[in-house]
Amino acid sequence: MDESWRDLDIFAPTPEHALVAQTVREFAEGEVEPQALEHDRDERFNHALFRKAGELGLLGVTIPEAYGGAGLDATAAVIVCEGLSRSDPGFTLSLMAHAILFAHNLSVNGSEEQKQRILPRAVSGEWIGGLCMTEPEVGTDVLSLRTTAKRDGDEWVLDGTKTFITNGGIDQQTVGDVFLVYAATGEREISTFLVEKGMAGFRLGQKWTDKLGMRASFTAELVFDGVRVPEANRVGELGDGTTQMMRNLEVERLSIAAMGIGIAERCLQVGRPIRDYGQIQRYIAETFAEWKAARSFVYDTARRIRLGAVGQRVDADATKLFAAQMGKRAADAAIQVLGGYGYMGEYVVERLWRDAKLLEIGGGTLEAHHKNLSKDLCRDPGLVRS
């Protein structure tokens, strides 16, 4: 009987994955960790560190080599997000929004001209990108969005407001470089447009400061006031926006789930004296068991995900639903273990607890996953069979 499968490491199945993991570990320990507390306290995005991530190839692990990326898979994206979240989930959120929500999305859905012009700059970190979906009055129900795009000759005129946009700005005065913007082009019809810094009528609105967590990731409102976007900046076919969202959801939610397991792993790092207390052992043991289960689930799902395909929502939703809550529970347990010290800002677990909460909201709320999973499982009961 061939038992070579027993030697498969699902957490780094190829030498390329192992190299990504090593690069992430060294980068996190040497450069991400030392700056994390300062940038969290100051609510500052570390632009220089972001560019260093680009130099190391961490902004383009799923981007084809033709555009400067590594051409790897969902497992590589999970390795990056897990490893960096051990040190700084806020910085990781900005990196994920750029590398997955923007760059990977464009690599799957964009035209050849768009990819040739934009992706090398995104992969290197020269440009910072983001995704514009959420609006002041529209969250999960994206088909109800109110930002509109109306055709005017060989241009589109965009009007509306997007909010809670990660990487919306580099700082309080400077808008991000380039965004994928979902806008209504007809009755319950959504299309996608590339909006670039410098386009007339495109500006920063509300700057969201004093956030509970993810404070090192800049969040802003973006305003589109008669922004004229050339036809060449429309992404994909007219009305294809909803399908494009679906193509990117799986890897997005896996990446967020990976952030949850990274947070949990960091919270498990306790010293021997404290773990010898009986009351503490429960928190350590249960957190370890949940972390191990979540990590195996996330990496197994990443192994089977086909980037750019649709119809893989069930496991992607389930990994995020489980790992996001597990990451917050792990941080909560770590604070309980440390007592009053854990409640203080100088200890890492206080920051991790604040950062972990966003994983239950961003990229789809827990309630959205409940709804999606219930509908999908009712539609295909065979999904729960072994």
N, C-alpha and C positions, 0 to 999 in steps of 0.2 A: 504493500500500500504506500503510495506517494504521500509523504508527510512534510514535504518542503514548505507547505503553507504555514507550518508552525513557526517558521523562521521569519515570516513577514512582519515587519514593524509598521503597523498602520499609522503610527505617528510620524514616521519619516521613511516611506516605502522605497525611495530611490536615493542614490548618492546626491542628486540635485536637491532633493528635499532636505537631506542631512546638512548640506552646505548652507541652505537658507536658514535652517534652525541655528546653526553655529554662528552665522552672521548676525542674526537677530539677537542671540544671547549675548554676544560680545558688545554689540551696539547698545543694548538695553543696560547692561551692567556698567559699561564705560562712559556712556554719554546721556542716555535717557534718564536713568535713575538719579544722577547728581543734580539735575535741574528741575525735577518734578515738583518738589514742594514749593520752590520759589515761584514757578510759573502758575501753579495752582493758586497760591496766595495773591499774586498780582493780577490774576486773570489775563495772562498774556500768552498768546500763541508764539511758539518758538520757531520763527521762520528759518533761522540758520540751521536748526536741528532738522527741520523738514527737508531742507535742501541736502543735508548730509544723508538723510534716508534715501533721497533720489540718487546720490552718488553711489550708494551701496546697492542699488537695484531693488530696493524694497517698495518703491512706488509702482512697479510694473511687473510683478511676478506673474500675473495672469495675462499680460499684454503680449501679443505675438512679437517674435524677435524682429520682424520687418520694421517695427515701429519703436525699437529700442528696448523692448521688454524681455522677460525670460521665457515666455511661452509656456509657463507651467499651469497647474490646475487648481481646483478649489482647495486641495490639501495645502498647497503652498500659501494661499491666502489665509487659511486658518492658522498655519504655523506663525505667520507674521503677526496676526492680531492677538493670538494667545501670548506669544513671547513678549511683545511690547506692553501688553496690558498688565503684566506682572509688575512693571515699574511705573507706567503712567497711562492709565486709561484715557485721560483727556487728550493727550497727544495722539494716542492710538485712534481715537474717534475721528480726529481731523484727517489722519492718514487714511483711514478706511473710507471716509466720505469722498476723498480725492481719488484713491486708487480703485475702489470698487464702484461706488455710486456714480462717479463721473467717468474715469478713464476706462474701466472695464466695460461699462455700459456703452460708451462711444465705440470701443473696439468691436463690439458685437453688432451694434445697430447703425453706425455711421457709414458715410460714403468713403470711398478710397481717398478722395481729395481731403475730406475732413480729417481722416485718420493720419494721413501723411503730414498735414499741416500742424495738427494739434498734439497728437499723442507723444511724439518725441519730447516736446516741451513739458508735457505732464509727467512723463516717466522720469525725466531728469530733475523735476522739482522747480524748473524755471517758472512754470505757470502753476497756480493753485486753482483747482476746480472744485465744483460742488454740484448738487442736484437740487432743483427747486420744484417741490411738489406741495408741501403743506402751506395752507393759507390761513388767515386770521379766523375764518369761519368754516374751514374745510380741512379735515384731517384724514381719517381712514377712508371716508367715502370720496375717493378721488374723482369719480365721475361727476361730482357736484361742484368741481372747482370753478372759480369765477374769473380767473385770468383768461383773457381772450386774445386770439391772434386773428386779425382780419387781413385778407389779401388786398394789396394796393399795387397793381402792376407787377413788377418783379420783386416786390418787397412784401413783408408781413409787418403789421403794426400791432405791437404787444401792449396791452394795458392790464394792470392788476398789481397785486401785492402778494409776495410769498414771505412766510415767516418761519422762525426757528430754523434758519438755514445754516447748517454747519459749513464753515469756511466762507460764509457770506462776506466777511471782511478779513483782511489780514490784521487790521487794528481798527481803532475807533474812527479813522478817517479814510482808510483805503479799502475799496471793494475788492473782492477776489477777482481773479483774472478771467475765468470762463465758466459758464454754467450750462447744464442741460435743463431747460425749462419746459415743463408740461403746461400746455395752454389749450383751451377749448377752441376748436375750429369749426364747430357745428353742434347740433343737438346731440348731447352725450357722445361727442366725438372729440378725442384728444390727440394732439400732435405734439411733436417734440422739436425744440429749437435751441440752437447754440447762441447764447447771448454773451458778448465779450465786453470786458472793461473798456470804457471810452465811448461806447455807443450812446448817442444823445438820448436823454430821458431815463437812462438806467443809473440808479443811485442807491446808496445805503439809506435805509430808513431807521427804524428803532434798533439800537444796539442792546442786545440782551446781556446785561451784566448782573452781578450778585446772584448767580445761579447756585443751586444747591450743590451740584457736582459738575464734572467735566469742565472745570473752569479754565483749563489751559487750552480749550478748544473754543475758538471765537464763533459766536452765534449771533445772527443778525436777521433783520427784516430787509428784504430787497424790493424796491419799487420800480415798476415798469410803467412809465408815463409816456405813451406814444412812441415806444422804442421801435425804430425801423430796423428790421432784421432782413438781410438779403435772402432770397430764395435758396442760395447756396448753403445757408446755415440751417435749413430745415433738415432734420435727421430722419431718415427713412421715408416711408410712404405717408401721404396725408391720412390722418386718422389712425396711424399705427402706434400711437403713444401708449395705449393700454397694454398692447402686446409687448412693447419694449419694456414696460415696467415689470411684467411677469417674467420676462427673460432674465432679469437681474435680481429678482427677489430672493431666489434660492441662495446664491452666493452672498448676498447682502446679509441675510438672516443667519447663515452659517458663520459669517465673520463676526457678527454681534454675539452669537453664542460662544465663539472662541474667546471673545473678550471676557465673558463670564467665567470661563474655566481658567483664564489667566489670572483674574482677580482672586478666585478661590485658591489657586495654587499658592499665590503669595501669602494668603491668609493662613495657610497651613504651616508656614515656617515659624514654629515656636521652639523655644529652647527647652532643654531637658528639665531644669528645676521646676518649671511651671507645669509641665505635662505629668509630673508625678503626683499631682493632686487629683483625688478621685473624681471630684465634681467636674474637673476640667477634661478628663479623659473622654467623657461622652461627646463634648463639642468637637474634639479632635477626631475621634473615630467616625462619627456620623458625617462630618464634613469631608473626611477623606473618602468615605464610601460614595457619597454623592458626587464628589469631584471626579472620582475614577469612572463612575458610570456615565457622567455627562461627557467627559473627555472621550471615552470610547465611542459614545453615540455620535458626537460631533465629527470625529475623524472617520468613522465608518460611513457616515452620510457624505462627507466630503469626497471620499474615495469613489462613491457611486454617482455623484453629481456630474452631469455633462454640461459644461459651461455653454451658455447661449441657448440651451434647450428650454422648453416649457413642459409643464405637467409633472414637476418634481416637488410640488409645494408641501406635501404632507410631512415628510421627514424634516425638511428645512424649517417649517413652522414649529414642529415638535422639538427640534433641537434648541431653537431659540426660547421657546416657552419654558423648557426645563432648565437650560443652562443659565438663562437670565435670572430666574428666581433662585437657583442654586448659588450663583455668584453673590447675590445680595445676602442670602442666608449665611454664607461662609463669612462674609465681612461682619455681619451682625454677631455671629458666634465669636469671631476674633476679638471684637470690642468687649463682649461679655467676659471672655477669658482674661483680658487685660484690665478689666474694671475701670476705675477712674482714669488710668493712664490711656486706655484705648479711646476714651472720649476726647482726649486732647489732640489739638491739631498737629503737634510735633510728631505724633505717631502715625505711621503710614496707613493703618487700618481705618482711621477716621476718614481719610481722603478716599480710600477704596470703597467704603460704605456709601459715601455721597455719590461717587462716580457710578457705582453699580446700579443705583436706582434708575438711571436713564435707560439701561438695557431693557427694562420692563415697559418702556414707553416708546423709544425711538425704533424705527424700522418695523413698525407694527406693534400696537399695544398688546398686552396679554389678552385683552378681550377680543381683539381681532383674530388672534391665533385660536382662541376658544371657538369662535364662530367658524373660521376656516376649517379647522380640524373636524368639528362636528359635522359640517356639511359634506366634507370629503369622505369621511368614514361612513356616513349614512349612504352616500352615493355608491361606495364600493366597500362593502363589509369585508371583502377578501383581504383588505389591507391589514387586518388584525390577525390574520392566520399566519402561522409559521411556515 
